[in-house]
Amino acid sequence: MEVTREMVKQIAELARLELNEAEEVRMQADLQQILSYMECLEDTGLHADAGRIVTTDQLRPDEVQPSMPVEELLAVSPSQQGFWTPEEG
């Protein structure tokens, strides 16, 4: 695929870049080089995610577990002014 100056101008406009003529020429060459490299990769038959490692989370399922009664927890918790607790009503 050939990168044209019009393509460069359109890309620059979409990216909200103001390029002068020298920058357009340089950008055209850079983009052409990038696309040529991508075409070489495409010819190798490699996919973009070929090196990606797929993992799955090894989490246990959530299960309801018994907990301490609220009264016991409040009995051992410090009483602090400014914080609401059920015993304060």
PyMOL Python script that loads the backbone (N, CA, C, O; Angstrom):
from pymol import cmd

cmd.read_pdbstr("""\
ATOM      1  N   MET A   1       0.847  -1.176   0.000  1.00  0.00           N
ATOM      2  CA  MET A   1       0.000   0.000   0.000  1.00  0.00           C
ATOM      3  C   MET A   1       0.891   1.237   0.000  1.00  0.00           C
ATOM      4  O   MET A   1       1.844   1.334   0.773  1.00  0.00           O
ATOM      5  N   GLU A   2       0.579   2.135  -0.838  1.00  0.00           N
ATOM      6  CA  GLU A   2       1.357   3.369  -0.971  1.00  0.00           C
ATOM      7  C   GLU A   2       0.735   4.469  -0.106  1.00  0.00           C
ATOM      8  O   GLU A   2      -0.461   4.742  -0.205  1.00  0.00           O
ATOM      9  N   VAL A   3       1.545   5.087   0.729  1.00  0.00           N
ATOM     10  CA  VAL A   3       1.087   6.199   1.562  1.00  0.00           C
ATOM     11  C   VAL A   3       1.247   7.481   0.753  1.00  0.00           C
ATOM     12  O   VAL A   3       2.347   7.821   0.318  1.00  0.00           O
ATOM     13  N   THR A   4       0.139   8.186   0.557  1.00  0.00           N
ATOM     14  CA  THR A   4       0.175   9.428  -0.224  1.00  0.00           C
ATOM     15  C   THR A   4       0.203  10.639   0.704  1.00  0.00           C
ATOM     16  O   THR A   4      -0.064  10.525   1.901  1.00  0.00           O
ATOM     17  N   ARG A   5       0.527  11.784   0.142  1.00  0.00           N
ATOM     18  CA  ARG A   5       0.528  13.024   0.923  1.00  0.00           C
ATOM     19  C   ARG A   5      -0.879  13.346   1.413  1.00  0.00           C
ATOM     20  O   ARG A   5      -1.058  13.892   2.502  1.00  0.00           O
ATOM     21  N   GLU A   6      -1.886  12.998   0.590  1.00  0.00           N
ATOM     22  CA  GLU A   6      -3.273  13.243   0.999  1.00  0.00           C
ATOM     23  C   GLU A   6      -3.629  12.416   2.234  1.00  0.00           C
ATOM     24  O   GLU A   6      -4.335  12.890   3.123  1.00  0.00           O
ATOM     25  N   MET A   7      -3.135  11.177   2.282  1.00  0.00           N
ATOM     26  CA  MET A   7      -3.358  10.343   3.469  1.00  0.00           C
ATOM     27  C   MET A   7      -2.710  10.970   4.685  1.00  0.00           C
ATOM     28  O   MET A   7      -3.304  11.003   5.763  1.00  0.00           O
ATOM     29  N   VAL A   8      -1.499  11.465   4.520  1.00  0.00           N
ATOM     30  CA  VAL A   8      -0.776  12.102   5.624  1.00  0.00           C
ATOM     31  C   VAL A   8      -1.544  13.321   6.117  1.00  0.00           C
ATOM     32  O   VAL A   8      -1.673  13.535   7.322  1.00  0.00           O
ATOM     33  N   LYS A   9      -2.056  14.123   5.181  1.00  0.00           N
ATOM     34  CA  LYS A   9      -2.821  15.315   5.563  1.00  0.00           C
ATOM     35  C   LYS A   9      -4.099  14.931   6.312  1.00  0.00           C
ATOM     36  O   LYS A   9      -4.481  15.589   7.280  1.00  0.00           O
ATOM     37  N   GLN A  10      -4.754  13.861   5.857  1.00  0.00           N
ATOM     38  CA  GLN A  10      -5.974  13.421   6.519  1.00  0.00           C
ATOM     39  C   GLN A  10      -5.678  12.894   7.921  1.00  0.00           C
ATOM     40  O   GLN A  10      -6.405  13.200   8.867  1.00  0.00           O
ATOM     41  N   ILE A  11      -4.621  12.109   8.056  1.00  0.00           N
ATOM     42  CA  ILE A  11      -4.233  11.595   9.370  1.00  0.00           C
ATOM     43  C   ILE A  11      -3.862  12.743  10.303  1.00  0.00           C
ATOM     44  O   ILE A  11      -4.244  12.752  11.473  1.00  0.00           O
ATOM     45  N   ALA A  12      -3.117  13.707   9.775  1.00  0.00           N
ATOM     46  CA  ALA A  12      -2.730  14.864  10.588  1.00  0.00           C
ATOM     47  C   ALA A  12      -3.957  15.646  11.038  1.00  0.00           C
ATOM     48  O   ALA A  12      -4.016  16.115  12.175  1.00  0.00           O
ATOM     49  N   GLU A  13      -4.924  15.784  10.158  1.00  0.00           N
ATOM     50  CA  GLU A  13      -6.148  16.502  10.516  1.00  0.00           C
ATOM     51  C   GLU A  13      -6.916  15.751  11.600  1.00  0.00           C
ATOM     52  O   GLU A  13      -7.403  16.360  12.553  1.00  0.00           O
ATOM     53  N   LEU A  14      -7.025  14.422  11.457  1.00  0.00           N
ATOM     54  CA  LEU A  14      -7.722  13.628  12.466  1.00  0.00           C
ATOM     55  C   LEU A  14      -7.016  13.688  13.818  1.00  0.00           C
ATOM     56  O   LEU A  14      -7.661  13.671  14.867  1.00  0.00           O
ATOM     57  N   ALA A  15      -5.681  13.757  13.782  1.00  0.00           N
ATOM     58  CA  ALA A  15      -4.895  13.833  15.020  1.00  0.00           C
ATOM     59  C   ALA A  15      -4.729  15.266  15.499  1.00  0.00           C
ATOM     60  O   ALA A  15      -4.074  15.524  16.509  1.00  0.00           O
ATOM     61  N   ARG A  16      -5.322  16.185  14.772  1.00  0.00           N
ATOM     62  CA  ARG A  16      -5.234  17.618  15.086  1.00  0.00           C
ATOM     63  C   ARG A  16      -3.777  18.094  15.143  1.00  0.00           C
ATOM     64  O   ARG A  16      -3.368  18.818  16.051  1.00  0.00           O
ATOM     65  N   LEU A  17      -3.016  17.656  14.134  1.00  0.00           N
ATOM     66  CA  LEU A  17      -1.626  18.072  14.009  1.00  0.00           C
ATOM     67  C   LEU A  17      -1.508  19.097  12.891  1.00  0.00           C
ATOM     68  O   LEU A  17      -2.148  18.973  11.847  1.00  0.00           O
ATOM     69  N   GLU A  18      -0.696  20.091  13.121  1.00  0.00           N
ATOM     70  CA  GLU A  18      -0.410  21.067  12.075  1.00  0.00           C
ATOM     71  C   GLU A  18       1.002  20.786  11.574  1.00  0.00           C
ATOM     72  O   GLU A  18       1.983  21.096  12.250  1.00  0.00           O
ATOM     73  N   LEU A  19       1.095  20.194  10.376  1.00  0.00           N
ATOM     74  CA  LEU A  19       2.390  19.824   9.822  1.00  0.00           C
ATOM     75  C   LEU A  19       2.756  20.772   8.682  1.00  0.00           C
ATOM     76  O   LEU A  19       1.920  21.124   7.850  1.00  0.00           O
ATOM     77  N   ASN A  20       4.027  21.174   8.665  1.00  0.00           N
ATOM     78  CA  ASN A  20       4.485  21.935   7.509  1.00  0.00           C
ATOM     79  C   ASN A  20       4.878  20.942   6.416  1.00  0.00           C
ATOM     80  O   ASN A  20       4.783  19.731   6.617  1.00  0.00           O
ATOM     81  N   GLU A  21       5.313  21.440   5.275  1.00  0.00           N
ATOM     82  CA  GLU A  21       5.598  20.572   4.138  1.00  0.00           C
ATOM     83  C   GLU A  21       6.706  19.562   4.435  1.00  0.00           C
ATOM     84  O   GLU A  21       6.611  18.398   4.047  1.00  0.00           O
ATOM     85  N   ALA A  22       7.749  20.008   5.121  1.00  0.00           N
ATOM     86  CA  ALA A  22       8.859  19.109   5.449  1.00  0.00           C
ATOM     87  C   ALA A  22       8.395  18.005   6.397  1.00  0.00           C
ATOM     88  O   ALA A  22       8.799  16.850   6.258  1.00  0.00           O
ATOM     89  N   GLU A  23       7.548  18.364   7.357  1.00  0.00           N
ATOM     90  CA  GLU A  23       7.028  17.367   8.293  1.00  0.00           C
ATOM     91  C   GLU A  23       6.105  16.375   7.589  1.00  0.00           C
ATOM     92  O   GLU A  23       6.089  15.194   7.933  1.00  0.00           O
ATOM     93  N   GLU A  24       5.340  16.844   6.611  1.00  0.00           N
ATOM     94  CA  GLU A  24       4.480  15.944   5.843  1.00  0.00           C
ATOM     95  C   GLU A  24       5.313  14.922   5.077  1.00  0.00           C
ATOM     96  O   GLU A  24       4.978  13.738   5.041  1.00  0.00           O
ATOM     97  N   VAL A  25       6.400  15.386   4.467  1.00  0.00           N
ATOM     98  CA  VAL A  25       7.275  14.485   3.715  1.00  0.00           C
ATOM     99  C   VAL A  25       7.884  13.441   4.649  1.00  0.00           C
ATOM    100  O   VAL A  25       7.921  12.252   4.330  1.00  0.00           O
ATOM    101  N   ARG A  26       8.356  13.899   5.801  1.00  0.00           N
ATOM    102  CA  ARG A  26       8.953  12.977   6.777  1.00  0.00           C
ATOM    103  C   ARG A  26       7.909  11.983   7.300  1.00  0.00           C
ATOM    104  O   ARG A  26       8.190  10.791   7.430  1.00  0.00           O
ATOM    105  N   MET A  27       6.709  12.481   7.596  1.00  0.00           N
ATOM    106  CA  MET A  27       5.638  11.615   8.092  1.00  0.00           C
ATOM    107  C   MET A  27       5.243  10.590   7.029  1.00  0.00           C
ATOM    108  O   MET A  27       4.967   9.434   7.350  1.00  0.00           O
ATOM    109  N   GLN A  28       5.216  11.009   5.779  1.00  0.00           N
ATOM    110  CA  GLN A  28       4.884  10.090   4.696  1.00  0.00           C
ATOM    111  C   GLN A  28       5.904   8.954   4.628  1.00  0.00           C
ATOM    112  O   GLN A  28       5.534   7.789   4.480  1.00  0.00           O
ATOM    113  N   ALA A  29       7.181   9.294   4.735  1.00  0.00           N
ATOM    114  CA  ALA A  29       8.235   8.275   4.704  1.00  0.00           C
ATOM    115  C   ALA A  29       8.136   7.353   5.921  1.00  0.00           C
ATOM    116  O   ALA A  29       8.284   6.137   5.796  1.00  0.00           O
ATOM    117  N   ASP A  30       7.888   7.932   7.095  1.00  0.00           N
ATOM    118  CA  ASP A  30       7.778   7.125   8.318  1.00  0.00           C
ATOM    119  C   ASP A  30       6.598   6.162   8.236  1.00  0.00           C
ATOM    120  O   ASP A  30       6.727   4.983   8.563  1.00  0.00           O
ATOM    121  N   LEU A  31       5.454   6.670   7.800  1.00  0.00           N
ATOM    122  CA  LEU A  31       4.279   5.811   7.695  1.00  0.00           C
ATOM    123  C   LEU A  31       4.479   4.715   6.651  1.00  0.00           C
ATOM    124  O   LEU A  31       4.041   3.580   6.839  1.00  0.00           O
ATOM    125  N   GLN A  32       5.136   5.062   5.559  1.00  0.00           N
ATOM    126  CA  GLN A  32       5.407   4.065   4.527  1.00  0.00           C
ATOM    127  C   GLN A  32       6.310   2.964   5.073  1.00  0.00           C
ATOM    128  O   GLN A  32       6.109   1.786   4.775  1.00  0.00           O
ATOM    129  N   GLN A  33       7.293   3.344   5.861  1.00  0.00           N
ATOM    130  CA  GLN A  33       8.194   2.367   6.466  1.00  0.00           C
ATOM    131  C   GLN A  33       7.442   1.461   7.444  1.00  0.00           C
ATOM    132  O   GLN A  33       7.669   0.252   7.475  1.00  0.00           O
ATOM    133  N   ILE A  34       6.562   2.043   8.229  1.00  0.00           N
ATOM    134  CA  ILE A  34       5.771   1.263   9.184  1.00  0.00           C
ATOM    135  C   ILE A  34       4.877   0.271   8.445  1.00  0.00           C
ATOM    136  O   ILE A  34       4.808  -0.902   8.814  1.00  0.00           O
ATOM    137  N   LEU A  35       4.197   0.739   7.406  1.00  0.00           N
ATOM    138  CA  LEU A  35       3.319  -0.154   6.645  1.00  0.00           C
ATOM    139  C   LEU A  35       4.100  -1.258   5.943  1.00  0.00           C
ATOM    140  O   LEU A  35       3.627  -2.392   5.856  1.00  0.00           O
ATOM    141  N   SER A  36       5.289  -0.938   5.443  1.00  0.00           N
ATOM    142  CA  SER A  36       6.124  -1.953   4.804  1.00  0.00           C
ATOM    143  C   SER A  36       6.522  -3.025   5.807  1.00  0.00           C
ATOM    144  O   SER A  36       6.533  -4.213   5.485  1.00  0.00           O
ATOM    145  N   TYR A  37       6.848  -2.601   7.024  1.00  0.00           N
ATOM    146  CA  TYR A  37       7.200  -3.548   8.076  1.00  0.00           C
ATOM    147  C   TYR A  37       6.004  -4.431   8.423  1.00  0.00           C
ATOM    148  O   TYR A  37       6.150  -5.639   8.612  1.00  0.00           O
ATOM    149  N   MET A  38       4.826  -3.823   8.505  1.00  0.00           N
ATOM    150  CA  MET A  38       3.613  -4.588   8.812  1.00  0.00           C
ATOM    151  C   MET A  38       3.327  -5.603   7.706  1.00  0.00           C
ATOM    152  O   MET A  38       2.894  -6.720   7.990  1.00  0.00           O
ATOM    153  N   GLU A  39       3.561  -5.230   6.465  1.00  0.00           N
ATOM    154  CA  GLU A  39       3.359  -6.160   5.354  1.00  0.00           C
ATOM    155  C   GLU A  39       4.337  -7.324   5.441  1.00  0.00           C
ATOM    156  O   GLU A  39       3.982  -8.461   5.130  1.00  0.00           O
ATOM    157  N   CYS A  40       5.572  -7.043   5.866  1.00  0.00           N
ATOM    158  CA  CYS A  40       6.558  -8.120   6.050  1.00  0.00           C
ATOM    159  C   CYS A  40       6.089  -9.084   7.133  1.00  0.00           C
ATOM    160  O   CYS A  40       6.197 -10.300   6.975  1.00  0.00           O
ATOM    161  N   LEU A  41       5.570  -8.546   8.229  1.00  0.00           N
ATOM    162  CA  LEU A  41       5.053  -9.391   9.301  1.00  0.00           C
ATOM    163  C   LEU A  41       3.872 -10.220   8.821  1.00  0.00           C
ATOM    164  O   LEU A  41       3.728 -11.387   9.184  1.00  0.00           O
ATOM    165  N   GLU A  42       3.036  -9.607   8.006  1.00  0.00           N
ATOM    166  CA  GLU A  42       1.870 -10.316   7.481  1.00  0.00           C
ATOM    167  C   GLU A  42       2.306 -11.493   6.612  1.00  0.00           C
ATOM    168  O   GLU A  42       1.666 -12.544   6.624  1.00  0.00           O
ATOM    169  N   ASP A  43       3.389 -11.324   5.860  1.00  0.00           N
ATOM    170  CA  ASP A  43       3.904 -12.385   4.990  1.00  0.00           C
ATOM    171  C   ASP A  43       4.444 -13.568   5.781  1.00  0.00           C
ATOM    172  O   ASP A  43       4.485 -14.685   5.266  1.00  0.00           O
ATOM    173  N   THR A  44       4.859 -13.342   7.021  1.00  0.00           N
ATOM    174  CA  THR A  44       5.398 -14.437   7.825  1.00  0.00           C
ATOM    175  C   THR A  44       4.307 -15.367   8.340  1.00  0.00           C
ATOM    176  O   THR A  44       4.591 -16.485   8.769  1.00  0.00           O
ATOM    177  N   GLY A  45       3.055 -14.905   8.299  1.00  0.00           N
ATOM    178  CA  GLY A  45       1.952 -15.716   8.792  1.00  0.00           C
ATOM    179  C   GLY A  45       1.733 -15.593  10.285  1.00  0.00           C
ATOM    180  O   GLY A  45       0.877 -16.280  10.842  1.00  0.00           O
ATOM    181  N   LEU A  46       2.498 -14.721  10.951  1.00  0.00           N
ATOM    182  CA  LEU A  46       2.315 -14.506  12.382  1.00  0.00           C
ATOM    183  C   LEU A  46       1.098 -13.625  12.606  1.00  0.00           C
ATOM    184  O   LEU A  46       0.816 -12.723  11.817  1.00  0.00           O
ATOM    185  N   HIS A  47       0.395 -13.890  13.669  1.00  0.00           N
ATOM    186  CA  HIS A  47      -0.739 -13.063  14.021  1.00  0.00           C
ATOM    187  C   HIS A  47      -0.307 -12.055  15.077  1.00  0.00           C
ATOM    188  O   HIS A  47       0.698 -12.251  15.760  1.00  0.00           O
ATOM    189  N   ALA A  48      -1.063 -10.989  15.204  1.00  0.00           N
ATOM    190  CA  ALA A  48      -0.720  -9.924  16.152  1.00  0.00           C
ATOM    191  C   ALA A  48      -0.667 -10.433  17.585  1.00  0.00           C
ATOM    192  O   ALA A  48       0.072  -9.889  18.405  1.00  0.00           O
ATOM    193  N   ASP A  49      -1.431 -11.460  17.896  1.00  0.00           N
ATOM    194  CA  ASP A  49      -1.458 -11.961  19.267  1.00  0.00           C
ATOM    195  C   ASP A  49      -0.684 -13.269  19.421  1.00  0.00           C
ATOM    196  O   ASP A  49      -0.931 -14.025  20.361  1.00  0.00           O
ATOM    197  N   ALA A  50       0.250 -13.545  18.506  1.00  0.00           N
ATOM    198  CA  ALA A  50       0.974 -14.817  18.532  1.00  0.00           C
ATOM    199  C   ALA A  50       1.803 -14.991  19.805  1.00  0.00           C
ATOM    200  O   ALA A  50       1.945 -16.113  20.289  1.00  0.00           O
ATOM    201  N   GLY A  51       2.348 -13.917  20.352  1.00  0.00           N
ATOM    202  CA  GLY A  51       3.184 -14.024  21.536  1.00  0.00           C
ATOM    203  C   GLY A  51       2.442 -13.796  22.832  1.00  0.00           C
ATOM    204  O   GLY A  51       3.032 -13.827  23.912  1.00  0.00           O
ATOM    205  N   ARG A  52       1.172 -13.571  22.724  1.00  0.00           N
ATOM    206  CA  ARG A  52       0.378 -13.262  23.911  1.00  0.00           C
ATOM    207  C   ARG A  52       0.124 -14.523  24.725  1.00  0.00           C
ATOM    208  O   ARG A  52      -0.161 -15.586  24.173  1.00  0.00           O
ATOM    209  N   ILE A  53       0.228 -14.393  26.016  1.00  0.00           N
ATOM    210  CA  ILE A  53      -0.038 -15.504  26.923  1.00  0.00           C
ATOM    211  C   ILE A  53      -1.434 -15.314  27.498  1.00  0.00           C
ATOM    212  O   ILE A  53      -1.735 -14.279  28.092  1.00  0.00           O
ATOM    213  N   VAL A  54      -2.270 -16.308  27.320  1.00  0.00           N
ATOM    214  CA  VAL A  54      -3.634 -16.229  27.818  1.00  0.00           C
ATOM    215  C   VAL A  54      -3.694 -16.908  29.171  1.00  0.00           C
ATOM    216  O   VAL A  54      -3.310 -18.069  29.315  1.00  0.00           O
ATOM    217  N   THR A  55      -4.172 -16.184  30.148  1.00  0.00           N
ATOM    218  CA  THR A  55      -4.318 -16.757  31.484  1.00  0.00           C
ATOM    219  C   THR A  55      -5.752 -16.580  31.941  1.00  0.00           C
ATOM    220  O   THR A  55      -6.466 -15.696  31.467  1.00  0.00           O
ATOM    221  N   THR A  56      -6.151 -17.403  32.838  1.00  0.00           N
ATOM    222  CA  THR A  56      -7.469 -17.254  33.440  1.00  0.00           C
ATOM    223  C   THR A  56      -7.275 -17.106  34.944  1.00  0.00           C
ATOM    224  O   THR A  56      -6.345 -17.669  35.521  1.00  0.00           O
ATOM    225  N   ASP A  57      -8.142 -16.361  35.551  1.00  0.00           N
ATOM    226  CA  ASP A  57      -8.058 -16.170  36.994  1.00  0.00           C
ATOM    227  C   ASP A  57      -8.359 -17.482  37.701  1.00  0.00           C
ATOM    228  O   ASP A  57      -9.314 -18.181  37.362  1.00  0.00           O
ATOM    229  N   GLN A  58      -7.555 -17.797  38.658  1.00  0.00           N
ATOM    230  CA  GLN A  58      -7.733 -19.011  39.441  1.00  0.00           C
ATOM    231  C   GLN A  58      -8.337 -18.650  40.793  1.00  0.00           C
ATOM    232  O   GLN A  58      -7.736 -18.893  41.840  1.00  0.00           O
ATOM    233  N   LEU A  59      -9.522 -18.070  40.756  1.00  0.00           N
ATOM    234  CA  LEU A  59     -10.180 -17.643  41.980  1.00  0.00           C
ATOM    235  C   LEU A  59     -11.206 -18.680  42.415  1.00  0.00           C
ATOM    236  O   LEU A  59     -11.852 -19.323  41.587  1.00  0.00           O
ATOM    237  N   ARG A  60     -11.341 -18.827  43.704  1.00  0.00           N
ATOM    238  CA  ARG A  60     -12.338 -19.757  44.213  1.00  0.00           C
ATOM    239  C   ARG A  60     -13.704 -19.104  44.077  1.00  0.00           C
ATOM    240  O   ARG A  60     -13.800 -17.877  44.094  1.00  0.00           O
ATOM    241  N   PRO A  61     -14.748 -19.885  43.944  1.00  0.00           N
ATOM    242  CA  PRO A  61     -16.093 -19.293  43.873  1.00  0.00           C
ATOM    243  C   PRO A  61     -16.477 -18.695  45.228  1.00  0.00           C
ATOM    244  O   PRO A  61     -16.061 -19.190  46.276  1.00  0.00           O
ATOM    245  N   ASP A  62     -17.264 -17.641  45.193  1.00  0.00           N
ATOM    246  CA  ASP A  62     -17.747 -17.021  46.427  1.00  0.00           C
ATOM    247  C   ASP A  62     -18.713 -17.961  47.124  1.00  0.00           C
ATOM    248  O   ASP A  62     -19.610 -18.526  46.498  1.00  0.00           O
ATOM    249  N   GLU A  63     -18.524 -18.121  48.412  1.00  0.00           N
ATOM    250  CA  GLU A  63     -19.415 -18.941  49.212  1.00  0.00           C
ATOM    251  C   GLU A  63     -19.735 -18.198  50.493  1.00  0.00           C
ATOM    252  O   GLU A  63     -18.867 -17.547  51.075  1.00  0.00           O
ATOM    253  N   VAL A  64     -20.971 -18.294  50.930  1.00  0.00           N
ATOM    254  CA  VAL A  64     -21.372 -17.651  52.176  1.00  0.00           C
ATOM    255  C   VAL A  64     -20.720 -18.411  53.326  1.00  0.00           C
ATOM    256  O   VAL A  64     -20.838 -19.632  53.431  1.00  0.00           O
ATOM    257  N   GLN A  65     -20.036 -17.669  54.182  1.00  0.00           N
ATOM    258  CA  GLN A  65     -19.354 -18.245  55.329  1.00  0.00           C
ATOM    259  C   GLN A  65     -19.965 -17.657  56.602  1.00  0.00           C
ATOM    260  O   GLN A  65     -20.382 -16.499  56.601  1.00  0.00           O
ATOM    261  N   PRO A  66     -20.024 -18.418  57.666  1.00  0.00           N
ATOM    262  CA  PRO A  66     -20.539 -17.851  58.918  1.00  0.00           C
ATOM    263  C   PRO A  66     -19.565 -16.788  59.440  1.00  0.00           C
ATOM    264  O   PRO A  66     -18.350 -16.919  59.291  1.00  0.00           O
ATOM    265  N   SER A  67     -20.104 -15.763  60.036  1.00  0.00           N
ATOM    266  CA  SER A  67     -19.265 -14.710  60.606  1.00  0.00           C
ATOM    267  C   SER A  67     -19.651 -14.475  62.057  1.00  0.00           C
ATOM    268  O   SER A  67     -20.603 -15.062  62.572  1.00  0.00           O
ATOM    269  N   MET A  68     -18.891 -13.606  62.700  1.00  0.00           N
ATOM    270  CA  MET A  68     -19.170 -13.316  64.114  1.00  0.00           C
ATOM    271  C   MET A  68     -20.445 -12.484  64.209  1.00  0.00           C
ATOM    272  O   MET A  68     -20.734 -11.682  63.321  1.00  0.00           O
ATOM    273  N   PRO A  69     -21.202 -12.672  65.279  1.00  0.00           N
ATOM    274  CA  PRO A  69     -22.396 -11.835  65.480  1.00  0.00           C
ATOM    275  C   PRO A  69     -22.002 -10.372  65.668  1.00  0.00           C
ATOM    276  O   PRO A  69     -20.935 -10.074  66.206  1.00  0.00           O
ATOM    277  N   VAL A  70     -22.858  -9.471  65.227  1.00  0.00           N
ATOM    278  CA  VAL A  70     -22.592  -8.032  65.291  1.00  0.00           C
ATOM    279  C   VAL A  70     -22.341  -7.605  66.741  1.00  0.00           C
ATOM    280  O   VAL A  70     -21.476  -6.768  66.996  1.00  0.00           O
ATOM    281  N   GLU A  71     -23.078  -8.163  67.675  1.00  0.00           N
ATOM    282  CA  GLU A  71     -22.930  -7.778  69.084  1.00  0.00           C
ATOM    283  C   GLU A  71     -21.512  -8.066  69.594  1.00  0.00           C
ATOM    284  O   GLU A  71     -20.931  -7.250  70.309  1.00  0.00           O
ATOM    285  N   GLU A  72     -20.962  -9.220  69.228  1.00  0.00           N
ATOM    286  CA  GLU A  72     -19.597  -9.562  69.648  1.00  0.00           C
ATOM    287  C   GLU A  72     -18.574  -8.622  69.036  1.00  0.00           C
ATOM    288  O   GLU A  72     -17.628  -8.203  69.703  1.00  0.00           O
ATOM    289  N   LEU A  73     -18.762  -8.294  67.776  1.00  0.00           N
ATOM    290  CA  LEU A  73     -17.834  -7.385  67.111  1.00  0.00           C
ATOM    291  C   LEU A  73     -17.878  -5.997  67.732  1.00  0.00           C
ATOM    292  O   LEU A  73     -16.836  -5.376  67.943  1.00  0.00           O
ATOM    293  N   LEU A  74     -19.082  -5.505  68.027  1.00  0.00           N
ATOM    294  CA  LEU A  74     -19.204  -4.187  68.642  1.00  0.00           C
ATOM    295  C   LEU A  74     -18.652  -4.174  70.058  1.00  0.00           C
ATOM    296  O   LEU A  74     -18.145  -3.149  70.512  1.00  0.00           O
ATOM    297  N   ALA A  75     -18.742  -5.289  70.758  1.00  0.00           N
ATOM    298  CA  ALA A  75     -18.255  -5.361  72.131  1.00  0.00           C
ATOM    299  C   ALA A  75     -16.739  -5.203  72.192  1.00  0.00           C
ATOM    300  O   ALA A  75     -16.215  -4.657  73.163  1.00  0.00           O
ATOM    301  N   VAL A  76     -16.028  -5.675  71.167  1.00  0.00           N
ATOM    302  CA  VAL A  76     -14.566  -5.591  71.180  1.00  0.00           C
ATOM    303  C   VAL A  76     -14.037  -4.404  70.378  1.00  0.00           C
ATOM    304  O   VAL A  76     -12.829  -4.170  70.346  1.00  0.00           O
ATOM    305  N   SER A  77     -14.930  -3.652  69.729  1.00  0.00           N
ATOM    306  CA  SER A  77     -14.465  -2.503  68.943  1.00  0.00           C
ATOM    307  C   SER A  77     -14.390  -1.262  69.818  1.00  0.00           C
ATOM    308  O   SER A  77     -15.198  -1.093  70.731  1.00  0.00           O
ATOM    309  N   PRO A  78     -13.414  -0.385  69.540  1.00  0.00           N
ATOM    310  CA  PRO A  78     -13.307   0.833  70.348  1.00  0.00           C
ATOM    311  C   PRO A  78     -14.457   1.780  70.029  1.00  0.00           C
ATOM    312  O   PRO A  78     -14.903   1.873  68.885  1.00  0.00           O
ATOM    313  N   SER A  79     -14.922   2.468  71.037  1.00  0.00           N
ATOM    314  CA  SER A  79     -15.977   3.449  70.844  1.00  0.00           C
ATOM    315  C   SER A  79     -15.306   4.756  70.423  1.00  0.00           C
ATOM    316  O   SER A  79     -14.450   5.279  71.138  1.00  0.00           O
ATOM    317  N   GLN A  80     -15.695   5.278  69.268  1.00  0.00           N
ATOM    318  CA  GLN A  80     -15.082   6.509  68.776  1.00  0.00           C
ATOM    319  C   GLN A  80     -16.161   7.541  68.532  1.00  0.00           C
ATOM    320  O   GLN A  80     -17.210   7.250  67.958  1.00  0.00           O
ATOM    321  N   GLN A  81     -15.880   8.756  68.979  1.00  0.00           N
ATOM    322  CA  GLN A  81     -16.840   9.834  68.807  1.00  0.00           C
ATOM    323  C   GLN A  81     -16.865  10.245  67.335  1.00  0.00           C
ATOM    324  O   GLN A  81     -15.821  10.319  66.687  1.00  0.00           O
ATOM    325  N   GLY A  82     -18.061  10.510  66.815  1.00  0.00           N
ATOM    326  CA  GLY A  82     -18.194  10.957  65.440  1.00  0.00           C
ATOM    327  C   GLY A  82     -18.499   9.853  64.452  1.00  0.00           C
ATOM    328  O   GLY A  82     -18.822  10.131  63.297  1.00  0.00           O
ATOM    329  N   PHE A  83     -18.405   8.621  64.877  1.00  0.00           N
ATOM    330  CA  PHE A  83     -18.714   7.502  63.983  1.00  0.00           C
ATOM    331  C   PHE A  83     -20.000   6.873  64.470  1.00  0.00           C
ATOM    332  O   PHE A  83     -20.188   6.681  65.672  1.00  0.00           O
ATOM    333  N   TRP A  84     -20.876   6.554  63.555  1.00  0.00           N
ATOM    334  CA  TRP A  84     -22.153   5.938  63.910  1.00  0.00           C
ATOM    335  C   TRP A  84     -21.964   4.439  64.042  1.00  0.00           C
ATOM    336  O   TRP A  84     -21.362   3.800  63.179  1.00  0.00           O
ATOM    337  N   THR A  85     -22.473   3.891  65.108  1.00  0.00           N
ATOM    338  CA  THR A  85     -22.524   2.437  65.280  1.00  0.00           C
ATOM    339  C   THR A  85     -23.941   2.076  65.663  1.00  0.00           C
ATOM    340  O   THR A  85     -24.665   2.905  66.215  1.00  0.00           O
ATOM    341  N   PRO A  86     -24.352   0.840  65.375  1.00  0.00           N
ATOM    342  CA  PRO A  86     -25.747   0.467  65.681  1.00  0.00           C
ATOM    343  C   PRO A  86     -26.146   0.672  67.136  1.00  0.00           C
ATOM    344  O   PRO A  86     -27.317   0.930  67.416  1.00  0.00           O
ATOM    345  N   GLU A  87     -25.190   0.562  68.081  1.00  0.00           N
ATOM    346  CA  GLU A  87     -25.562   0.726  69.484  1.00  0.00           C
ATOM    347  C   GLU A  87     -25.897   2.171  69.829  1.00  0.00           C
ATOM    348  O   GLU A  87     -26.567   2.430  70.828  1.00  0.00           O
ATOM    349  N   GLU A  88     -25.432   3.122  69.005  1.00  0.00           N
ATOM    350  CA  GLU A  88     -25.728   4.526  69.252  1.00  0.00           C
ATOM    351  C   GLU A  88     -27.140   4.895  68.813  1.00  0.00           C
ATOM    352  O   GLU A  88     -27.689   5.909  69.244  1.00  0.00           O
ATOM    353  N   GLY A  89     -27.717   4.071  67.961  1.00  0.00           N
ATOM    354  CA  GLY A  89     -29.093   4.257  67.558  1.00  0.00           C
ATOM    355  C   GLY A  89     -29.221   5.300  66.536  1.00  0.00           C
ATOM    356  O   GLY A  89     -30.329   5.585  66.081  1.00  0.00           O
TER     357      GLY A  89
END
""", "prot")
cmd.dss("prot")
cmd.show_as("cartoon", "prot")
cmd.util.cbc("prot")
cmd.orient("prot")
